[in-house]
């Protein structure tokens, strides 16, 4: 999707004579809750929509709108951070199954469900629950993606193992470097129910083991895919009027952007970032913990498999992704309020009567005007700690950020009731109060350091028939606040994940695997 962004602003910008026509083909939509730029940076929300009804031509392979496949979800949620001073770009992926309080106006859900109520709701959820600023919005559909690959004449990817995904249709029956058209490429990037044929397995893919990390594994492969497409674009050379115009014409009719994303904004991106190498753009994923007790039952409703945000790691990751210092309001770039300036009400939300008073006491030791106010009915057997702010204003969210940076465990912010304080904390599972821990700025290397956790990913053989990231990952955690003794939660996922032995990758010379 970052490649598509580059194409629409660079390729179209390269043929300025036709740009006004191409620009008229782009669909525009009013998007609320967008924030104001600061520090000469910009943050663009890129969404891959599953809407079949939005396709100009229905495709049986995707599922037909006329046959009831009418769901609108965001299969992919990425934020591109652009620094106009340094001309650098970085990319943050938000897992689609992360459970957040403001996913919909009706309440909590997975983040991918927000798009059903429109782009404004998704922007609102990212801003209110994570403090992620959004200046512009770009939505792509299946056709956008497939058309780009087809205009490039297809792409080549190396498959080290045979893989199959019944949901996306991916079916790789032999290993090695293979040429993919747009539809086949879409099967690769949508695969999140991947089955792998290990040595000794039969040819019947029904017996092959399934990868265990679903969307998190897909994000890992999608990041690699972006590099492959970037190299294909580079090889064909942006600036070729024929290729550029074909690309722009293939993209524009299937693109939806916010109405404030003007022609001059697009041309500005083209002039400032035309020479960025997408292959070298840092691509990181927001760390989460997976709920491992089976389907998540929240307020009596089954939400299936979910992931929870991780405090204070995620607060720190977002801050550094935005190139800000710790203790900075992510929506304004200004310092957060001092603890003494923030009043906090603490409610126990886990059914443990002492939880509220313990957290309130811990926050008071850090200087907050905190008080325990009682207990609320638990929402489920496991729950996130929610740090409520009273409004969507940057000041209100900044007050919540000042508190959230001191809470560890499954922690998320939300807009909600104040109970007479600036911030209300409803305690969840495994919550603890601690001093904030500094995080290293995300990089594109396969060695990740997150908020007190030094994580090294190494290559190695995968054992037996249980493919998960843990098979090839060694993790050392230095911060006790990040160690979850509760077996209901997985270890924190990695900021950067290395490709696994079965993942497709770039092709090298003579049909060998690439770098």
C-alpha positions in Angstrom: 0.0 0.0 0.0 2.9 2.3 0.6 4.0 1.5 -3.0 0.5 2.5 -4.2 0.8 5.7 -2.4 4.2 6.3 -4.1 2.7 5.5 -7.4 -0.3 7.8 -7.1 1.8 10.8 -6.1 4.9 10.1 -8.1 3.6 8.4 -11.3 0.7 10.7 -11.7 2.9 13.7 -10.8 5.4 12.7 -13.5 2.7 13.2 -16.1 1.4 16.5 -14.9 -0.4 17.2 -18.2 -2.8 14.3 -17.4 -2.8 14.7 -13.6 -5.9 16.8 -13.4 -7.8 14.2 -15.3 -6.3 11.3 -13.2 -7.0 13.3 -10.0 -10.7 13.5 -11.0 -10.9 9.7 -11.1 -10.0 9.4 -7.4 -13.0 9.0 -5.0 -13.1 11.5 -2.1 -14.9 11.1 1.2 -15.3 13.3 4.2 -13.3 12.0 7.1 -13.6 13.4 10.6 -11.3 13.3 13.6 -8.2 14.1 11.5 -5.5 15.9 13.5 -3.3 18.9 12.8 0.2 18.5 11.4 3.2 19.4 13.6 7.0 19.2 13.5 6.9 19.2 9.6 5.7 15.6 9.6 2.6 13.9 8.3 0.8 10.7 9.2 -1.3 8.9 6.6 -3.7 6.1 7.4 -3.6 3.4 4.7 -6.4 0.8 4.7 -7.0 -2.3 2.7 -10.8 -2.8 2.5 -12.6 -6.1 2.1 -15.6 -4.5 0.6 -16.8 -6.5 -2.4 -19.7 -4.2 -3.1 -17.2 -1.3 -3.8 -15.7 -3.2 -6.7 -16.6 -1.9 -10.2 -16.7 -5.5 -11.5 -17.7 -8.3 -9.2 -15.3 -11.3 -9.0 -16.5 -14.7 -7.9 -13.0 -15.4 -6.6 -13.4 -12.6 -4.0 -17.0 -13.5 -3.1 -20.0 -11.7 -4.6 -21.8 -8.7 -3.1 -25.0 -10.0 -4.7 -24.7 -13.3 -2.8 -24.4 -11.7 0.6 -20.6 -11.1 0.9 -21.2 -7.6 2.1 -18.9 -7.2 5.1 -16.7 -4.1 5.2 -13.6 -4.6 7.3 -10.0 -3.3 7.2 -7.9 -6.4 6.4 -4.8 -4.1 6.6 -4.3 -1.1 8.8 -1.0 0.8 8.3 0.2 4.3 9.2 2.9 5.9 7.1 4.9 8.5 8.9 6.5 11.1 6.6 9.2 13.6 7.7 9.4 16.5 5.3 12.6 17.8 6.9 14.6 14.6 6.7 12.7 13.1 3.7 12.4 9.8 5.7 9.5 7.5 5.7 8.5 4.7 8.3 5.6 2.3 8.5 3.6 1.0 11.4 1.1 -1.9 11.1 -1.7 -2.3 13.6 -2.9 -6.0 13.9 -6.5 -6.3 12.6 -7.6 -8.5 15.6 -6.5 -6.1 18.4 -9.5 -5.5 20.7 -10.2 -1.8 21.4 -13.0 0.0 23.3 -13.8 2.5 20.6 -13.8 0.3 17.5 -17.4 1.2 16.9 -19.7 3.9 18.2 -21.7 1.1 20.0 -18.6 0.0 21.9 -15.7 -2.5 21.9 -14.7 -4.7 19.0 -11.7 -5.7 16.9 -10.1 -2.7 15.2 -10.9 -4.1 11.8 -14.6 -3.8 12.5 -14.4 0.1 12.7 -14.4 0.6 9.0 -17.9 -0.8 8.8 -19.1 2.5 10.2 -16.8 4.5 7.8 -13.3 5.9 7.8 -14.1 8.5 10.4 -14.8 5.8 13.0 -11.5 4.0 12.2 -9.6 7.3 12.5 -11.4 8.0 15.8 -10.5 4.6 17.2 -6.8 4.9 16.3 -6.6 8.4 17.8 -8.7 7.9 21.0 -7.4 4.4 21.8 -3.7 4.6 20.8 -3.0 8.4 20.5 -2.0 7.9 16.8 -2.5 11.1 14.8 -4.0 10.8 11.3 -3.6 13.7 8.9 -4.9 11.9 5.7 -6.8 8.7 4.8 -6.3 6.4 1.8 -8.4 3.3 1.2 -7.6 0.6 -1.4 -9.6 -2.4 -2.5 -8.8 -5.8 -4.0 -8.8 -4.3 -7.6 -6.4 -1.5 -6.7 -3.8 -4.0 -5.5 -4.2 -6.6 -8.3 -4.2 -3.9 -11.0 -0.8 -2.5 -9.8 0.8 -5.9 -10.0 -0.7 -6.6 -13.5 0.5 -3.2 -14.9 4.0 -4.1 -13.7 3.7 -7.4 -15.7 3.5 -9.5 -12.6 6.1 -10.0 -9.9 8.4 -12.9 -8.9 8.5 -14.4 -5.5 10.5 -17.4 -4.1 8.6 -20.1 -2.2 10.9 -22.2 -0.1 8.1 -24.6 0.9 4.7 -25.7 -0.5 1.9 -23.7 1.2 -1.9 -23.6 1.0 -4.7 -21.3 2.2 -8.3 -22.3 1.7 -9.6 -18.8 2.5 -7.4 -16.7 0.2 -7.1 -19.5 -2.5 -3.3 -19.6 -2.3 -2.0 -23.0 -3.5 1.7 -23.3 -4.1 2.4 -26.8 -5.4 6.1 -26.6 -6.0 9.0 -24.7 -4.5 11.3 -22.1 -6.1 11.0 -18.8 -7.8 7.5 -18.3 -9.3 5.8 -15.5 -11.4 2.6 -14.1 -9.9 -0.1 -12.1 -11.6 -2.3 -9.6 -9.7 -4.8 -12.1 -8.5 -2.2 -14.6 -7.4 -0.3 -11.8 -5.6 -3.5 -10.9 -3.8 -3.8 -14.5 -2.6 -0.3 -14.2 -1.1 -0.9 -11.0 0.9 -4.4 -12.0 2.1 -3.3 -15.4 3.4 -3.7 -15.7 7.2 -4.8 -19.4 7.5 -1.6 -20.7 6.0 -1.0 -24.5 5.9 2.6 -25.7 5.3 3.9 -28.9 3.8 6.9 -30.1 5.8 9.3 -32.8 4.7 7.6 -36.2 4.9 4.1 -34.8 4.6 1.8 -36.2 2.0 0.6 -34.2 -1.0 -2.8 -33.8 0.6 -2.9 -30.3 2.0 -5.8 -31.2 4.3 -3.2 -32.9 6.5 -0.7 -30.1 6.5 -0.3 -28.2 9.8 -1.6 -24.6 10.0 0.4 -21.7 11.0 -0.7 -20.4 14.4 -0.3 -16.6 14.2 -3.0 -15.7 11.7 -2.9 -11.9 10.9 0.4 -11.3 12.7 2.1 -13.8 10.3 0.3 -12.2 7.4 1.7 -8.8 8.4 5.2 -10.3 8.4 4.7 -11.5 4.8 3.0 -8.4 3.6 6.0 -6.3 4.7 8.3 -8.6 2.6 5.8 -8.3 -0.3 6.1 -4.5 -0.2 9.8 -4.8 -0.7 9.3 -7.1 -3.6 6.9 -4.8 -5.3 9.2 -1.8 -4.6 12.0 -3.6 -6.4 9.7 -4.4 -9.3 8.8 -0.7 -9.6 12.5 0.3 -9.3 13.4 -2.2 -12.1 10.8 -0.7 -14.4 11.7 2.8 -13.5 9.2 5.4 -12.4 9.4 8.3 -14.8 8.6 6.2 -17.8 5.6 8.0 -19.2 3.9 4.9 -20.6 4.3 2.8 -17.4 3.5 5.7 -15.2 0.3 6.6 -16.9 -0.8 2.9 -16.9 -0.1 2.7 -13.2 -2.0 5.9 -12.4 -5.0 4.9 -14.5 -5.1 1.5 -12.9 -5.0 3.0 -9.4 -7.0 6.2 -9.5 -10.5 4.7 -10.1 -10.1 2.3 -7.2 -8.7 4.7 -4.7 -10.6 6.6 -2.0 -9.0 9.4 -0.1 -10.2 12.0 2.4 -11.6 15.2 0.9 -8.9 17.3 2.5 -6.2 15.4 0.6 -5.8 18.0 -2.1 -4.0 18.0 -5.5 -1.3 20.2 -4.0 -0.9 17.8 -1.1 -0.3 14.9 -3.5 2.2 16.9 -5.6 4.0 18.0 -2.4 4.5 14.3 -1.5 5.7 13.6 -5.0 8.3 16.3 -4.9 9.5 15.5 -1.3 9.6 11.7 -1.4 10.2 10.8 -5.0 13.6 9.3 -4.3 12.7 7.3 -1.2 13.6 3.6 -1.5 10.6 1.7 -0.2 12.9 -1.3 0.3 14.7 0.5 3.1 11.6 1.9 4.8 11.4 0.7 8.4 8.3 -1.5 8.8 7.2 -2.3 12.3 4.2 -3.9 13.9 2.5 -2.7 17.1 3.3 -5.3 19.8 0.4 -7.1 21.3 -0.4 -10.1 23.6 -2.6 -12.9 22.3 -5.4 -14.2 24.5 -4.7 -18.0 24.6 -7.8 -19.2 26.4 -9.9 -19.6 23.3 -12.7 -17.3 21.9 -13.0 -14.1 23.8 -16.3 -13.6 25.5 -16.9 -9.9 26.2 -20.1 -8.8 27.9 -21.6 -12.1 26.9 -20.7 -11.9 23.2 -18.2 -14.2 21.4 -15.5 -12.1 19.5 -13.4 -15.1 18.5 -9.6 -14.8 18.7 -8.4 -11.5 19.9 -5.2 -9.6 20.8 -4.7 -7.0 23.5 -2.5 -3.8 23.3 0.5 -3.9 25.6 1.3 -1.2 28.1 3.6 0.7 28.4 5.3 -0.8 25.3 2.7 0.4 22.8 2.7 4.0 24.2 6.5 4.0 23.8 6.5 2.5 20.3 4.0 5.0 19.0 5.9 7.9 20.6 9.2 6.8 18.9 7.5 5.9 15.6 6.4 9.6 15.5 10.0 10.7 16.3 9.0 12.1 19.6 10.8 12.1 23.0 9.2 10.1 25.9 6.7 12.2 27.8 5.4 13.9 24.7 1.7 14.3 23.6 1.5 12.3 20.4 -1.2 14.6 19.0 0.6 17.9 19.5 4.3 17.2 19.9 4.3 19.1 23.2 5.2 17.8 26.7 2.6 15.8 28.6 1.1 17.4 31.7 3.0 16.7 35.0 1.4 14.0 37.2 0.4 16.6 39.8 -1.7 18.3 37.0 -3.8 15.2 36.3 -6.7 13.9 38.5 -7.4 10.2 38.2 -10.4 8.1 39.3 -9.6 4.4 39.6 -12.3 1.7 39.4 -11.7 -2.0 40.0 -12.8 -3.9 36.9 -11.7 -7.5 37.5 -13.8 -8.5 40.4 -10.9 -8.2 42.8 -11.9 -5.6 45.4 -8.3 -4.5 46.1 -7.3 -3.8 42.5 -8.6 -0.2 42.4 -7.0 0.9 45.7 -3.7 -0.7 44.8 -3.5 1.0 41.4 -4.6 4.3 42.9 -1.9 4.1 45.6 0.7 3.4 42.9 -0.3 6.4 40.9 -0.3 8.6 43.9 3.3 7.6 44.6 4.1 8.9 41.1 2.5 12.2 41.9 -1.0 11.9 40.4 -4.1 13.1 42.2 -5.5 9.6 42.2 -8.3 8.1 44.2 -10.2 4.7 44.2 -13.9 5.1 43.5 -15.2 1.6 43.8 -15.7 -1.4 41.4 -17.6 -2.1 38.2 -19.0 -5.4 36.9 -16.2 -7.4 35.1 -16.7 -7.6 31.3 -15.2 -11.0 31.0 -12.7 -13.5 32.5 -9.9 -11.5 31.1 -10.0 -7.7 30.4 -7.8 -4.8 29.3 -7.1 -2.0 31.7 -8.8 1.0 30.1 -7.5 4.6 30.6 -10.6 6.7 29.8 -10.3 10.4 28.8 -13.4 12.6 28.8 -13.1 13.9 25.2 -11.2 13.6 21.9 -9.3 16.8 22.4 -5.5 16.6 22.3 -5.3 17.9 25.9 -7.7 15.2 27.2 -5.9 12.4 25.3 -2.6 13.8 26.6 -3.7 13.5 30.2 -4.6 9.9 29.5 -1.2 9.3 27.9 0.5 10.7 31.0 -1.2 8.0 33.0 -1.0 5.1 30.5 2.7 5.4 30.3 2.9 4.2 33.9 0.6 1.1 33.5 1.8 -2.3 32.4 -0.1 -5.3 31.1 -2.9 -5.3 28.6 -3.6 -1.6 28.6 -5.5 0.7 26.1 -6.9 4.2 26.2 -10.5 5.2 25.3 -12.9 8.1 25.3 -15.5 7.5 28.0 -16.9 8.6 31.4 -14.8 10.9 33.6 -16.4 10.3 37.1 -15.4 13.8 38.2 -11.7 13.3 37.2 -9.7 14.1 34.0 -8.8 10.4 33.6 -10.6 7.3 34.8 -8.8 4.0 35.0 -10.8 0.8 35.0 -8.4 -2.0 36.1 -8.0 -5.1 34.0 -6.0 -8.3 34.1 -2.4 -8.3 35.2 -2.2 -4.5 35.7 0.7 -3.0 37.5 2.0 0.6 38.1 5.6 1.3 37.2 7.9 4.1 36.1 7.9 4.6 32.3 10.5 2.7 30.4 12.3 4.1 27.4 12.1 2.4 24.0 14.5 2.4 21.1 13.3 3.9 17.9 11.9 1.3 15.5 14.3 0.2 12.8 14.0 -2.1 9.9 16.5 -4.6 11.3 15.5 -8.1 12.5 16.8 -7.3 16.0 14.1 -5.4 17.8 14.3 -3.5 21.1 11.0 -2.6 22.7 10.4 -0.7 25.9 12.8 -2.5 28.1 12.7 -5.8 26.2 15.7 -6.8 24.1 14.5 -9.2 21.5 16.7 -11.0 19.0 15.3 -13.0 16.1 17.4 -15.8 14.7 17.1 -18.1 11.8 16.9 -21.8 12.5 15.0 -25.0 11.7 11.4 -25.3 12.6 10.6 -28.4 14.5 7.7 -30.9 14.1 4.3 -29.7 12.9 3.6 -26.6 15.0 4.7 -23.6 13.0 4.7 -20.5 15.2 7.2 -17.6 15.6 8.4 -19.1 18.9 10.0 -21.9 16.9 12.7 -19.6 15.6 12.7 -16.7 18.2 14.8 -16.1 21.3 13.5 -13.4 23.6 15.2 -11.8 26.6 13.0 -9.5 28.7 14.7 -7.1 30.9 11.7 -5.2 32.3 9.7 -7.3 34.8 6.6 -5.3 33.9 6.6 -7.0 30.5 6.6 -10.5 31.9 3.1 -11.9 32.1 2.8 -14.8 34.5 -0.8 -15.3 33.5 -0.9 -18.2 31.1 -3.9 -16.8 29.5 -1.7 -14.3 27.6 1.1 -15.0 25.2 4.5 -13.4 25.4 4.6 -9.9 23.8 4.8 -10.1 20.0 7.9 -8.7 18.3 8.2 -5.2 16.9 10.1 -6.7 14.0 9.5 -10.3 12.9 11.9 -12.2 10.7 10.6 -14.3 7.8 9.9 -17.9 8.8 11.3 -20.9 6.7 8.0 -21.3 4.9 7.4 -17.6 4.0 7.7 -16.4 0.4 10.4 -13.9 -0.3 12.2 -12.1 -3.1 13.9 -14.0 -5.9 17.6 -14.0 -6.4 19.6 -14.7 -9.5 19.0 -17.9 -11.4 15.9 -18.8 -9.4 17.6 -18.7 -6.0 16.0 -17.0 -2.9 16.8 -13.4 -2.6 18.0 -11.3 0.3 
